[in-house]
């Protein structure tokens, strides 16, 4: 079973920017509605392969993209 992770953002513009820079880094990701069990100021979350968590975080930090947190979630 593949495990995904999600990134929670404060703004939708941060989520959109994160998707762009992560895809440009040849990492898989997809924008999804933020799951209800996670509180968020933004209704958009970013799903990624959990195995790439450190790379995804590094890419976002390198691009100065602010995010609230990451969570694992089963596929």
DSSP file (Angstrom, degrees, kcal/mol; ACC not computed):
  #  RESIDUE AA STRUCTURE BP1 BP2  ACC     N-H-->O    O-->H-N    N-H-->O    O-->H-N    TCO  KAPPA ALPHA  PHI   PSI    X-CA   Y-CA   Z-CA
    1    1 A X              0   0    0      0, 0.0     2,-0.4     0, 0.0    73,-0.0   0.000 360.0 360.0 360.0 128.7    0.0    0.0    0.0
    2    2 A X        -     0   0    0     73,-0.0    73,-1.3    72,-0.0     2,-0.5  -0.646 360.0-146.7 -81.6 134.2    1.4    3.4   -1.0
    3    3 A X  E     -A   74   0A   0     -2,-0.4    47,-1.9    71,-0.2    48,-0.4  -0.879  12.1-161.8-105.2 134.0    1.3    6.0    1.7
    4    4 A X  E     -AB  73  49A   0     69,-2.3    69,-3.5    -2,-0.5     2,-0.3  -0.662   3.8-149.7-104.5 164.0    0.7    9.6    0.8
    5    5 A X  E     -AB  72  48A   0     43,-3.0    43,-2.5    67,-0.3     2,-0.4  -0.895   7.6-148.2-123.9 160.4    1.4   12.8    2.8
    6    6 A X  E     -AB  71  47A   0     65,-2.7    65,-2.1    -2,-0.3     2,-0.5  -0.976   4.1-145.7-129.2 148.5   -0.4   16.1    2.7
    7    7 A X  E     -AB  70  46A   0     39,-2.0    39,-1.7    -2,-0.4     2,-0.4  -0.942  14.1-148.9-109.5 131.3    0.8   19.6    3.2
    8    8 A X  E     -AB  69  45A   0     61,-2.9    60,-2.9    -2,-0.5    61,-1.0  -0.857  17.1-167.9-101.8 134.9   -1.5   22.0    4.9
    9    9 A X        -     0   0    0     35,-0.6    33,-0.8    -2,-0.4    32,-0.4  -0.781  29.4-138.4-119.6 161.3   -1.2   25.7    4.0
   10   10 A X  S    S+     0   0    0     56,-0.4     2,-0.3    -2,-0.3    -1,-0.1   0.746  91.5  31.5 -85.6 -28.7   -2.6   29.0    5.3
   11   11 A X  S  > S-     0   0    0     55,-0.3     4,-1.4    31,-0.1    -1,-0.2  -0.948  70.3-132.1-133.0 151.4   -3.3   30.4    1.9
   12   12 A X  H  > S+     0   0    0     -2,-0.3     4,-2.5     1,-0.2     5,-0.2   0.823 108.1  61.1 -69.2 -30.0   -4.4   28.9   -1.5
   13   13 A X  H  > S+     0   0    0      1,-0.2     4,-2.2     2,-0.2    -1,-0.2   0.879 103.3  50.3 -64.9 -35.7   -1.7   31.0   -3.2
   14   14 A X  H  > S+     0   0    0      2,-0.2     4,-2.5     1,-0.2    -1,-0.2   0.897 110.3  50.4 -66.4 -39.8    1.0   29.1   -1.2
   15   15 A X  H  X S+     0   0    0     -4,-1.4     4,-2.2     2,-0.2    -2,-0.2   0.920 111.6  47.4 -63.9 -44.1   -0.6   25.8   -2.2
   16   16 A X  H  X S+     0   0    0     -4,-2.5     4,-1.8     2,-0.2    -2,-0.2   0.902 113.4  47.8 -64.6 -41.6   -0.6   26.7   -5.8
   17   17 A X  H  X S+     0   0    0     -4,-2.2     4,-2.4    -5,-0.2     5,-0.2   0.902 110.0  52.8 -66.4 -40.8    3.0   27.9   -5.7
   18   18 A X  H  X S+     0   0    0     -4,-2.5     4,-2.6     1,-0.2     5,-0.3   0.916 106.6  52.8 -61.3 -43.7    4.1   24.8   -3.9
   19   19 A X  H  X S+     0   0    0     -4,-2.2     4,-2.3     1,-0.2     5,-0.2   0.923 110.2  49.4 -57.2 -43.8    2.6   22.6   -6.5
   20   20 A X  H  X S+     0   0    0     -4,-1.8     4,-1.8     1,-0.2    -2,-0.2   0.932 114.4  41.5 -63.2 -48.4    4.5   24.5   -9.2
   21   21 A X  H  X S+     0   0    0     -4,-2.4     4,-0.8     2,-0.2    -1,-0.2   0.848 114.7  51.3 -73.4 -31.9    7.9   24.3   -7.5
   22   22 A X  H ><>S+     0   0    0     -4,-2.6     5,-1.8    -5,-0.2     3,-0.7   0.930 111.4  46.9 -70.1 -43.7    7.5   20.7   -6.4
   23   23 A X  H ><5S+     0   0    0     -4,-2.3     3,-1.8    -5,-0.3    -2,-0.2   0.876 107.9  57.0 -63.6 -36.0    6.5   19.5   -9.9
   24   24 A X  H 3<5S+     0   0    0     -4,-1.8    -1,-0.2     1,-0.3    -2,-0.2   0.736 101.7  57.4 -65.8 -21.0    9.4   21.5  -11.4
   25   25 A X  T <<5S-     0   0    0     -4,-0.8    -1,-0.3    -3,-0.7    -2,-0.2   0.234 121.1-110.5 -91.3  12.5   11.7   19.4   -9.1
   26   26 A X  T < 5S+     0   0    0     -3,-1.8     2,-0.4     1,-0.2    -3,-0.2   0.797  75.4 133.9  61.6  32.3   10.3   16.2  -10.7
   27   27 A X      < -     0   0    0     -5,-1.8     2,-0.3    28,-0.0    -1,-0.2  -0.892  58.2-116.0-108.1 143.7    8.4   15.1   -7.6
   28   28 A X        +     0   0    0     -2,-0.4    21,-0.7    -3,-0.1     2,-0.3  -0.579  47.5 148.1 -79.7 137.7    4.8   13.9   -7.9
   29   29 A X  E     -C   48   0A   0     -2,-0.3     2,-0.3    19,-0.2    19,-0.2  -0.976  24.6-162.4-159.6 165.0    2.1   15.9   -6.2
   30   30 A X  E     -C   47   0A   0     17,-2.0    17,-3.5    -2,-0.3     2,-0.3  -0.970  23.8-121.5-154.1 135.7   -1.5   16.8   -6.6
   31   31 A X  E     +C   46   0A   0     -2,-0.3     2,-0.3    15,-0.2    15,-0.2  -0.639  40.3 171.1 -77.1 134.9   -3.7   19.6   -5.1
   32   32 A X  E     -C   45   0A   0     13,-2.8    13,-3.3    -2,-0.3     2,-0.2  -0.918  41.9 -85.4-137.2 161.4   -6.7   18.1   -3.2
   33   33 A X  E     -C   44   0A   0     -2,-0.3     2,-0.3    11,-0.2    11,-0.3  -0.494  57.4-100.5 -64.4 140.6   -9.4   19.5   -0.9
   34   34 A X        -     0   0    0      9,-2.2    -1,-0.1    -2,-0.2     6,-0.1  -0.473  42.2-111.4 -64.0 124.7   -8.1   19.7    2.6
   35   35 A X    >   -     0   0    0     -2,-0.3     3,-1.8     1,-0.1    -1,-0.1  -0.306  22.1-123.8 -57.9 141.0   -9.5   16.7    4.5
   36   36 A X  T 3  S+     0   0    0      1,-0.3    -1,-0.1    -3,-0.1     4,-0.1   0.775 105.7  66.7 -59.7 -29.3  -12.0   17.8    7.2
   37   37 A X  T 3  S+     0   0    0      2,-0.1     2,-0.6     1,-0.0    -1,-0.3   0.651  93.7  68.4 -72.3 -10.9  -10.1   16.1   10.0
   38   38 A X  S <  S-     0   0    0     -3,-1.8     2,-0.2    33,-0.0    -1,-0.0  -0.932  84.1-134.9-107.5 123.6   -7.3   18.6    9.6
   39   39 A X        +     0   0    0     -2,-0.6     2,-0.3   -31,-0.0    -4,-0.1  -0.529  36.1 162.6 -75.0 143.6   -8.1   22.2   10.5
   40   40 A X        -     0   0    0     -2,-0.2   -30,-0.1    -6,-0.1     5,-0.0  -0.985  47.7-141.3-159.1 146.9   -6.8   24.7    8.0
   41   41 A X  S    S+     0   0    0    -32,-0.4     2,-0.4    -2,-0.3   -31,-0.2   0.615  95.6  61.9 -80.2 -13.2   -7.4   28.3    7.0
   42   42 A X  S    S-     0   0    0    -33,-0.8   -33,-0.2   -31,-0.1   -31,-0.1  -0.916  71.8-148.6-117.6 138.9   -7.0   27.1    3.4
   43   43 A X  S    S+     0   0    0     -2,-0.4    -9,-2.2   -10,-0.1     2,-0.5   0.415  78.3  79.8 -85.2   1.9   -9.3   24.6    1.6
   44   44 A X  E     + C   0  33A   0    -11,-0.3   -35,-0.6   -35,-0.1     2,-0.3  -0.935  54.8 178.0-115.8 131.5   -6.5   23.3   -0.6
   45   45 A X  E     -BC   8  32A   0    -13,-3.3   -13,-2.8    -2,-0.5     2,-0.5  -0.812  25.8-124.6-120.5 166.3   -3.9   20.8    0.5
   46   46 A X  E     -BC   7  31A   0    -39,-1.7   -39,-2.0    -2,-0.3     2,-0.4  -0.961  18.5-153.8-116.8 122.0   -1.1   19.2   -1.5
   47   47 A X  E     +BC   6  30A   0    -17,-3.5   -17,-2.0    -2,-0.5     2,-0.3  -0.767  23.6 162.1 -94.7 139.5   -0.8   15.4   -1.7
   48   48 A X  E     -BC   5  29A   0    -43,-2.5   -43,-3.0    -2,-0.4     2,-0.5  -0.935  49.2 -79.9-146.7 167.1    2.6   13.8   -2.2
   49   49 A X  E >   -B    4   0A   0    -21,-0.7     3,-2.5    -2,-0.3   -45,-0.2  -0.633  38.8-140.5 -73.2 120.7    4.4   10.5   -1.9
   50   50 A X  G >  S+     0   0    0    -47,-1.9     3,-1.9    -2,-0.5     4,-0.2   0.785  98.5  67.4 -56.3 -30.9    5.2   10.2    1.8
   51   51 A X  G 3  S+     0   0    0    -48,-0.4    -1,-0.3     1,-0.3     3,-0.3   0.755  99.9  52.1 -61.5 -22.9    8.6    8.7    1.0
   52   52 A X  G <> S+     0   0    0     -3,-2.5     4,-2.7     1,-0.2    -1,-0.3   0.150  74.1 119.6 -97.5  17.5    9.6   12.0   -0.5
   53   53 A X  H <> S+     0   0    0     -3,-1.9     4,-2.6     1,-0.2     5,-0.2   0.903  73.9  46.6 -52.4 -51.5    8.6   14.1    2.6
   54   54 A X  H  > S+     0   0    0     -3,-0.3     4,-2.3     1,-0.2    -1,-0.2   0.885 114.2  48.3 -63.3 -38.2   12.1   15.5    3.3
   55   55 A X  H  > S+     0   0    0      2,-0.2     4,-2.5     1,-0.2    -1,-0.2   0.926 111.6  49.7 -66.3 -44.1   12.6   16.5   -0.4
   56   56 A X  H  X S+     0   0    0     -4,-2.7     4,-2.3     1,-0.2    -2,-0.2   0.932 113.0  46.4 -60.9 -47.0    9.1   18.1   -0.6
   57   57 A X  H  X S+     0   0    0     -4,-2.6     4,-2.8    -5,-0.2     5,-0.2   0.917 112.2  51.5 -61.8 -43.3    9.8   20.1    2.6
   58   58 A X  H  X S+     0   0    0     -4,-2.3     4,-2.5    -5,-0.2    -2,-0.2   0.893 109.3  49.5 -61.1 -41.5   13.2   21.1    1.4
   59   59 A X  H  X S+     0   0    0     -4,-2.5     4,-1.4     2,-0.2    -1,-0.2   0.925 113.1  46.8 -64.8 -44.3   11.9   22.3   -2.0
   60   60 A X  H  <>S+     0   0    0     -4,-2.3     5,-2.8     1,-0.2    -2,-0.2   0.917 113.8  47.3 -65.7 -41.9    9.2   24.4   -0.3
   61   61 A X  H ><5S+     0   0    0     -4,-2.8     3,-1.5     1,-0.2    -1,-0.2   0.900 109.4  54.4 -65.2 -39.6   11.6   25.9    2.2
   62   62 A X  H 3<5S+     0   0    0     -4,-2.5    -1,-0.2     1,-0.3    -2,-0.2   0.797 111.4  45.3 -63.0 -28.4   14.1   26.7   -0.5
   63   63 A X  T 3<5S-     0   0    0     -4,-1.4    -1,-0.3    -3,-0.2    -2,-0.2   0.293 114.6-118.3 -96.5   8.5   11.3   28.6   -2.4
   64   64 A X  T < 5 +     0   0    0     -3,-1.5     2,-0.6     1,-0.2    -3,-0.2   0.869  55.8 161.4  56.1  41.0   10.3   30.4    0.9
   65   65 A X      < -     0   0    0     -5,-2.8     2,-0.4    -6,-0.1    -1,-0.2  -0.829  33.2-138.0 -93.8 124.0    6.8   28.8    0.7
   66   66 A X        +     0   0    0     -2,-0.6   -56,-0.4    -5,-0.0     2,-0.3  -0.658  28.6 170.9 -84.4 131.8    5.0   29.0    4.1
   67   67 A X        -     0   0    0     -2,-0.4   -58,-0.3   -58,-0.2     3,-0.1  -0.960  32.6-139.5-137.2 157.9    3.1   25.9    5.1
   68   68 A X        -     0   0    0    -60,-2.9     2,-0.3    -2,-0.3   -59,-0.2   0.940  68.4 -46.3 -82.7 -51.6    1.4   24.9    8.4
   69   69 A X  E     -A    8   0A   0    -61,-1.0   -61,-2.9     2,-0.0     2,-0.3  -0.975  44.4-115.5-169.2 172.7    2.3   21.2    8.7
   70   70 A X  E     -A    7   0A   0     -2,-0.3     2,-0.3   -63,-0.2   -63,-0.2  -0.934  24.5-172.0-122.4 151.4    2.5   17.8    7.0
   71   71 A X  E     -A    6   0A   0    -65,-2.1   -65,-2.7    -2,-0.3     2,-0.2  -0.996  22.0-125.0-139.7 142.2    0.5   14.7    7.8
   72   72 A X  E     +A    5   0A   0     -2,-0.3     2,-0.3   -67,-0.2   -67,-0.3  -0.613  31.1 179.0 -78.9 149.7    0.8   11.1    6.6
   73   73 A X  E     -A    4   0A   0    -69,-3.5   -69,-2.3    -2,-0.2   -23,-0.2  -0.953  28.9-113.9-150.9 135.6   -2.4    9.6    5.1
   74   74 A X  E      A    3   0A   0     -2,-0.3   -71,-0.2   -71,-0.2   -72,-0.0  -0.298 360.0 360.0 -66.9 151.7   -3.0    6.2    3.6
   75   75 A X              0   0    0    -73,-1.3    -1,-0.1   -71,-0.0   -72,-0.1   0.490 360.0 360.0 -64.7 360.0   -3.8    5.9   -0.1
